[in-house]
Amino acid sequence: MVSLFAYNRLDLRNYVNIANVGLQVIFVVVLFFCLGPSLPLVGISYLLAAVAALILSIVFSHRVCPHLRVSPSDFAPSRLREIGGVTGWIACSQLAYLLRYQVALILVNIMFGEIAGTQYSLVITWSMLLLGLAGLVTNTFTPMSYSYRAKDDKIGLTRFTLFAMRCTGLAIALPIAFLCVFSPQIMTIWVGEEYANLAPLVWIILAPMIVRIQTSCTDPIFAAYLRVRAPAIFSIAVGILNVILALLFPVIFENGMYGVAYAGSLILLMVGVFFLMFNAHVLQMPLGTFFRPIVTGVAALGVLSIVGTLYASIILVDSLQMLVVSGILISIIYGIVVLRLVLKKDEREIIRSCLPAFASKLIPSQVL
């Protein structure tokens, strides 16, 4: 799907991903119905879905870029080492990602048992959801970042990244604050009242994520400039440190699985600080350049948390209907405040230009 990415057809890329996930479910159901439940059939279903997604991506790629033809004679062996080196270090970064985010649940299961593991997994589910949601947004910024790199426009890339970080922070602060403030109600409605006491764990895990999500807007910078070795080495080292701290904190502070959560949040902040400074260094900008939008995002999260806490103390939110109504009400008020009072005029114009035509017509000019 490289050509779809190059032409900034993220909509078609998402169609391929949606088709892949949907076909996985369809093939599993059909094979189970015809041949009976079997674990190997799940693997076969995933394989069939991947093949179908590959065919669909080829069709879309040919439609977007019909003049592209791939031939063995076009391959340059001299570039293989360079490409292999870059992809190798990126693969190491992905391995480090597992050490930073996925190992926590395994350690909680081993150290504190299945019950604690179940409780921890409930909160991790929301963090993965937030990362996935943020990824849909931040991935749309990547082609523009590469476009600035192609023109070697470091000033333009810096300004665009600051804009992306600012908008992402203001946007993602709302769901993070909502999940944190109303975590007792969400847990009660979702899995039962006995899990409402996990609210502190939700705050520990989810609140620091705003820093990492905003920082992810800068990730295309080091990749675009092929400065992938240092981030990969740092990510592996900090991933190992995460495992060590996750083992030590519960013993030192005697706080159980909360120690694992504190370790993960500390590492997450360390990763954020490193990448903000490293990407500023790559662009030959002051090291504190990308910290300014972080302040905006954290401030938005803080204000939303305070307002949400006051709202929950005044209005009883004890049902799914009240939770939905409260979420809609807070979102509308927050959206109007951000669009009219926080964002600058040029930022609002950029956002409006990026919206689909039907969405742009629905939103009054007084709002955006």
Phi, psi and omega per residue, in radians:
M1 nan 0.420 -3.105
V2 -1.120 -0.726 -3.120
S3 -1.136 -0.615 3.081
L4 -1.122 -0.679 3.100
F5 -1.175 -0.757 -3.095
A6 -1.108 -0.600 3.129
Y7 -1.590 0.140 3.100
N8 1.037 0.609 3.079
R9 -1.648 1.170 -3.134
L10 -1.197 -0.390 3.089
D11 -1.135 -0.740 3.120
L12 -1.209 -0.634 3.061
R13 -1.068 -0.704 3.119
N14 -1.195 -0.599 3.069
Y15 -1.065 -0.714 3.114
V16 -1.114 -0.783 3.135
N17 -1.123 -0.710 3.112
I18 -1.120 -0.753 3.115
A19 -1.084 -0.680 3.133
N20 -1.074 -0.847 -3.129
V21 -1.162 -0.764 -3.134
G22 -1.102 -0.740 3.136
L23 -1.194 -0.540 3.052
Q24 -1.001 -0.820 3.139
V25 -1.145 -0.780 -3.103
I26 -1.089 -0.813 -3.126
F27 -1.128 -0.678 3.105
V28 -1.072 -0.808 -3.127
V29 -1.112 -0.791 -3.105
V30 -1.133 -0.813 -3.124
L31 -1.167 -0.686 3.089
F32 -1.111 -0.683 -3.121
F33 -1.205 -0.656 -3.083
C34 -1.464 -0.702 -3.007
L35 -1.992 -0.133 -3.117
G36 1.644 2.721 -3.128
P37 -1.064 2.311 3.129
S38 -2.816 2.380 -3.136
L39 -1.115 -0.729 3.089
P40 -1.021 -0.536 3.128
L41 -1.156 -0.504 3.068
V42 -1.122 -0.777 3.096
G43 -1.091 -0.718 3.103
I44 -1.107 -0.684 3.123
S45 -1.085 -0.741 3.119
Y46 -1.127 -0.668 3.120
L47 -1.135 -0.798 3.135
L48 -1.101 -0.712 3.116
A49 -1.126 -0.682 3.125
A50 -1.136 -0.710 3.110
V51 -1.107 -0.776 3.121
A52 -1.096 -0.712 3.110
A53 -1.135 -0.649 3.093
L54 -1.086 -0.793 3.127
I55 -1.083 -0.749 3.133
L56 -1.112 -0.700 3.125
S57 -1.153 -0.627 3.093
I58 -1.136 -0.742 3.118
V59 -1.081 -0.825 3.127
F60 -1.108 -0.731 -3.125
S61 -1.104 -0.707 3.124
H62 -1.169 -0.593 3.129
R63 -1.224 -0.697 -3.112
V64 -1.323 -0.688 -3.085
C65 -2.299 1.313 -3.035
P66 -1.175 -0.363 -3.096
H67 -1.475 -0.060 -3.119
L68 -1.407 2.178 3.080
R69 -2.272 2.262 -3.123
V70 -1.725 2.209 -3.132
S71 -2.371 2.525 3.105
P72 -0.992 -0.499 -3.134
S73 -1.230 -0.275 -3.133
D74 -1.430 -0.229 -3.109
F75 -1.354 2.361 3.132
A76 -1.912 1.879 -3.134
P77 -1.013 -0.483 -3.116
S78 -1.169 -0.436 3.135
R79 -1.556 -0.148 -3.061
L80 -1.105 -0.726 -3.115
R81 -1.131 -0.727 3.135
E82 -1.110 -0.821 -3.132
I83 -1.148 -0.733 3.135
G84 -1.109 -0.641 3.116
G85 -1.148 -0.752 3.135
V86 -1.124 -0.859 -3.123
T87 -1.138 -0.560 3.117
G88 -1.127 -0.786 3.122
W89 -1.190 -0.614 3.080
I90 -1.146 -0.659 3.078
A91 -1.101 -0.664 3.077
C92 -1.108 -0.648 3.096
S93 -1.113 -0.666 3.109
Q94 -1.166 -0.643 3.063
L95 -1.100 -0.727 3.105
A96 -1.131 -0.552 3.082
Y97 -1.030 -0.706 3.102
L98 -1.108 -0.684 3.136
L99 -1.173 -0.519 -3.093
R100 -1.460 -0.652 -2.960
Y101 -1.996 -0.620 -3.011
Q102 -1.601 -0.393 -3.046
V103 -1.289 -0.380 -3.081
A104 -1.040 -0.790 -3.118
L105 -1.123 -0.663 3.112
I106 -1.113 -0.780 -3.137
L107 -1.129 -0.702 3.117
V108 -1.096 -0.720 3.108
N109 -1.088 -0.751 -3.095
I110 -1.246 -0.751 -3.009
M111 -1.432 -0.602 -2.976
F112 -2.164 0.005 3.037
G113 1.690 3.056 -3.031
E114 -1.220 -0.607 -3.122
I115 -1.116 -0.838 3.097
A116 -1.096 -0.667 3.110
G117 -1.084 -0.699 3.094
T118 -1.107 -0.782 3.131
Q119 -1.093 -0.758 -3.131
Y120 -1.136 -0.675 -3.117
S121 -1.134 -0.537 3.113
L122 -1.096 -0.711 3.139
V123 -1.308 -0.698 3.128
I124 -1.052 -0.570 3.110
T125 -0.986 -0.736 3.134
W126 -1.220 -0.619 3.115
S127 -1.166 -0.691 3.087
M128 -1.145 -0.653 3.100
L129 -1.102 -0.752 3.121
L130 -1.129 -0.727 3.108
L131 -1.103 -0.715 3.102
G132 -1.143 -0.742 3.112
L133 -1.107 -0.766 3.126
A134 -1.162 -0.614 3.123
G135 -1.074 -0.648 3.095
L136 -1.058 -0.594 -3.125
V137 -1.403 -0.889 -3.051
T138 -1.188 -0.495 3.117
N139 -1.136 -0.455 3.116
T140 -1.228 -0.319 3.138
F141 -1.480 -0.326 -3.022
T142 -1.071 -0.835 3.133
P143 -1.009 -0.671 3.119
M144 -1.141 -0.660 3.111
S145 -1.095 -0.753 3.118
Y146 -1.171 -0.563 3.105
S147 -1.132 -0.751 3.077
Y148 -1.114 -0.658 3.121
R149 -1.131 -0.696 3.141
A150 -1.075 -0.559 3.104
K151 -1.578 -0.010 -3.101
D152 0.941 0.696 -3.137
D153 -1.725 1.503 -3.097
K154 -1.220 -0.624 3.109
I155 -1.132 -0.814 3.121
G156 -1.100 -0.700 3.121
L157 -1.135 -0.692 3.115
T158 -1.109 -0.808 -3.140
R159 -1.109 -0.741 -3.139
F160 -1.130 -0.722 3.140
T161 -1.134 -0.713 3.085
L162 -1.070 -0.721 3.098
F163 -1.117 -0.769 3.141
A164 -1.103 -0.752 3.129
M165 -1.113 -0.731 -3.113
R166 -1.108 -0.846 -3.130
C167 -1.154 -0.719 3.133
T168 -1.113 -0.750 3.133
G169 -1.093 -0.763 3.129
L170 -1.149 -0.601 -3.115
A171 -1.324 -0.801 -3.034
I172 -1.366 -0.307 3.107
A173 -1.080 -0.559 -3.105
L174 -1.139 -0.962 3.128
P175 -1.139 -0.595 3.116
I176 -1.123 -0.838 3.134
A177 -1.097 -0.700 -3.136
F178 -1.105 -0.793 3.139
L179 -1.140 -0.637 -3.130
C180 -1.267 -0.862 -3.066
V181 -1.137 -0.758 -3.079
F182 -1.752 0.392 -3.130
S183 -1.054 -0.681 3.090
P184 -1.060 -0.747 3.133
Q185 -1.185 -0.710 -3.126
I186 -1.125 -0.792 3.127
M187 -1.117 -0.687 -3.140
T188 -1.123 -0.793 -3.124
I189 -1.231 -0.635 -3.032
W190 -1.349 -0.952 -3.009
V191 -2.162 -0.181 3.107
G192 2.268 2.736 -3.069
E193 -1.123 -0.478 -3.099
E194 -1.184 -0.219 3.133
Y195 -1.760 0.070 -3.140
A196 -1.141 -0.405 -3.134
N197 -1.288 0.018 3.095
L198 -1.458 0.051 -3.108
A199 -0.954 -0.782 3.100
P200 -1.040 -0.635 3.120
L201 -1.142 -0.634 3.096
V202 -1.075 -0.789 3.112
W203 -1.065 -0.770 -3.083
I204 -1.103 -0.705 -3.045
I205 -1.482 -0.746 -2.987
L206 -1.489 -0.687 -3.045
A207 -1.003 -0.802 -3.137
P208 -1.203 -0.192 -3.084
M209 -1.147 -0.371 -3.139
I210 -1.086 -0.580 3.111
V211 -1.169 -0.812 -3.113
R212 -1.164 -0.680 -3.121
I213 -1.164 -0.749 3.078
Q214 -1.129 -0.681 3.136
T215 -1.101 -0.549 -3.120
S216 -1.076 -0.343 3.069
C217 -1.155 -0.383 3.136
T218 -1.597 -0.151 -3.068
D219 -1.019 -0.649 3.127
P220 -1.080 -0.303 -3.053
I221 -1.159 -0.951 -3.090
F222 -1.170 -0.529 3.096
A223 -1.237 -0.700 -3.132
A224 -1.131 -0.569 3.132
Y225 -1.676 0.189 3.086
L226 0.991 0.573 3.087
R227 -1.757 1.154 -2.983
V228 -1.745 -0.269 -3.045
R229 -1.207 -0.896 -3.101
A230 -1.058 -0.803 3.085
P231 -1.055 -0.647 -3.140
A232 -1.161 -0.792 3.135
I233 -1.106 -0.771 3.113
F234 -1.081 -0.748 -3.106
S235 -1.102 -0.709 3.114
I236 -1.148 -0.779 -3.129
A237 -1.095 -0.761 -3.106
V238 -1.293 -0.457 3.038
G239 -1.161 -0.731 3.068
I240 -1.133 -0.717 3.093
L241 -1.068 -0.630 3.110
N242 -1.065 -0.752 3.114
V243 -1.097 -0.770 -3.126
I244 -1.096 -0.828 -3.133
L245 -1.149 -0.637 3.119
A246 -1.137 -0.490 3.078
L247 -1.419 -0.573 -3.051
L248 -1.488 -0.737 -3.034
F249 -0.987 -0.799 3.130
P250 -1.091 -0.514 3.142
V251 -1.370 -0.777 -3.087
I252 -1.208 -0.809 -3.038
F253 -1.711 -0.109 3.113
E254 0.908 0.825 -3.108
N255 -2.062 0.319 3.022
G256 1.053 -2.414 -3.075
M257 -1.192 -0.291 3.067
Y258 -1.143 -0.522 3.068
G259 -1.122 -0.686 3.075
V260 -1.102 -0.714 3.134
A261 -1.146 -0.741 3.106
Y262 -1.075 -0.717 3.123
A263 -1.081 -0.785 3.135
G264 -1.107 -0.705 3.137
S265 -1.190 -0.676 3.098
L266 -1.102 -0.777 3.114
I267 -1.109 -0.696 3.132
L268 -1.042 -0.735 3.108
L269 -1.184 -0.665 3.099
M270 -1.087 -0.760 3.118
V271 -1.079 -0.748 3.131
G272 -1.058 -0.811 -3.136
V273 -1.086 -0.750 -3.125
F274 -1.073 -0.872 -3.058
F275 -1.197 -0.581 3.068
L276 -1.091 -0.770 -3.124
M277 -1.285 -0.699 -3.097
F278 -1.152 -0.767 -3.131
N279 -1.186 -0.580 3.024
A280 -1.122 -0.683 3.099
H281 -1.123 -0.704 3.127
V282 -1.059 -0.680 -3.139
L283 -1.484 0.044 -3.132
Q284 1.037 0.718 3.091
M285 -1.915 2.850 3.041
P286 -0.964 2.495 -3.029
L287 -1.085 -0.411 -3.135
G288 -1.596 0.169 -3.046
T289 -0.985 -0.809 -3.007
F290 -1.579 0.157 3.114
F291 -1.471 -0.372 -3.090
R292 -1.079 -0.806 3.110
P293 -1.135 -0.458 3.106
I294 -1.089 -0.698 3.117
V295 -1.053 -0.716 3.124
T296 -1.088 -0.810 -3.135
G297 -1.121 -0.776 3.136
V298 -1.138 -0.688 3.110
A299 -1.111 -0.733 3.104
A300 -1.086 -0.735 3.105
L301 -1.095 -0.729 3.139
G302 -1.124 -0.787 3.137
V303 -1.117 -0.781 3.125
L304 -1.082 -0.682 -3.141
S305 -1.129 -0.744 3.131
I306 -1.150 -0.829 -3.138
V307 -1.107 -0.742 3.132
G308 -1.117 -0.688 3.113
T309 -1.128 -0.740 3.086
L310 -1.110 -0.709 3.122
Y311 -1.081 -0.794 -3.123
A312 -1.173 -0.478 3.121
S313 -1.367 -0.370 -3.127
I314 -1.670 -0.765 -3.078
I315 -1.878 2.282 -3.131
L316 -1.352 2.059 3.097
V317 -1.938 1.685 -3.037
D318 -2.265 0.280 3.127
S319 -2.573 2.869 3.131
L320 -1.112 -0.669 -3.140
Q321 -1.096 -0.794 3.128
M322 -1.157 -0.597 3.118
L323 -1.136 -0.773 3.132
V324 -1.146 -0.803 3.135
V325 -1.074 -0.749 3.124
S326 -1.101 -0.738 3.124
G327 -1.093 -0.759 3.130
I328 -1.132 -0.774 -3.119
L329 -1.089 -0.840 -3.141
I330 -1.121 -0.688 -3.122
S331 -1.119 -0.753 -3.132
I332 -1.115 -0.835 -3.131
I333 -1.106 -0.782 -3.137
Y334 -1.113 -0.737 -3.136
G335 -1.072 -0.754 3.131
I336 -1.129 -0.760 -3.140
V337 -1.080 -0.780 -3.122
V338 -1.141 -0.810 -3.069
L339 -1.180 -0.626 -3.057
R340 -1.645 -0.540 -3.007
L341 -1.967 -0.496 -3.034
V342 -1.685 -0.898 -3.106
L343 -1.277 2.532 3.086
K344 -1.395 2.890 -3.082
K345 -1.070 -0.774 -3.135
D346 -1.157 -0.568 3.094
E347 -1.187 -0.695 3.090
R348 -1.124 -0.665 3.133
E349 -1.157 -0.680 3.107
I350 -1.121 -0.778 3.140
I351 -1.094 -0.747 -3.130
R352 -1.132 -0.641 3.138
S353 -1.199 -0.401 -3.125
C354 -1.517 -0.218 -3.100
L355 -1.344 2.625 3.000
P356 -1.036 2.749 -3.054
A357 -1.032 -0.746 -3.102
F358 -1.157 -0.649 3.133
A359 -1.211 -0.662 3.137
S360 -1.122 -0.602 3.130
K361 -1.283 -0.548 -3.091
L362 -1.293 -0.519 -3.088
I363 -1.542 2.099 -3.141
P364 -1.094 2.603 3.133
S365 -1.150 -0.405 3.101
Q366 -1.202 -0.428 -3.140
V367 -1.572 -0.813 -3.115
L368 -2.282 nan nan
